[in-house]
Amino acid sequence: MSTGREIRLIEEDEGGWSAIDQELNVASQGETREEALSNLDEAVELTKEAREADTNAPEPDAPWFEE
């Protein structure tokens, strides 16, 4: 079943994986692809809850979000 989300997975040079949902500006990481995706799902849910509650979600702290 497809959720319609476009996810970018990056294998990091120093090891591990990063997973990015660019539409929502949410990212996470993990030692494996599966862990990175699972962590991303959790980060997306927490971000959606914060947005629905009208509270501020943490600012992204990752180099791919720098302007």
N, C-alpha and C positions, 0 to 999 in steps of 0.2 A: 504494500500500500504506500503510495507516494503522498508526502505531506505538502509538496509543491515548494519546499524550501530549497534554495540553492546554497550548498555548503562548499567551502573551499578547504581542502586538507593540505597541509604542508608538512613534509618530513624535514625536521630541523637538522642542520648540519651537526650540531652538538648532541643530537639524539632527541628522541621524543617526537611528538606530533602536535601541531596547532590546527584547530578547527575554527573556521570563521563563518558566521552568518552575516554577510555584508549588508543585506537589506535591513537587518535590525541593528547593525553595528555592535554585535556581540561576538566575543571570541573566548576560547578556552584552550587548554592544552592537556596532554597526557602522555604517558610513556608508550602507549600503543594507540593505533587508530581508533579502536573501540573505546578506549578510555577517554580519548580526546572528544569523540562524538557524544559519549555519555555525559561528560562534563559540560559540553556545549548545550546539550538539552537542558541540563539543570540551570545553567546560566541564563538561557533564553526564558525559562519559566520564571525565574526570579526577577528578571528584567520586566517581563510582562506584568507580573504582580505589582511591582513597584510603579510602573506606569499607570496601571488601573487604579492604584491607591493614591495616585497623584503625589508620590514621593520621588525624590531624586535617586536614580540608579547611580552606582559608582561610575566615575569617569573612566573610560578605557585607559589602561596602562600597558599599551603594547605598541611596538614601533610601527606596525602597519596602519595605525590610526592617527599617526602624527600628521599634522597639516603642513 
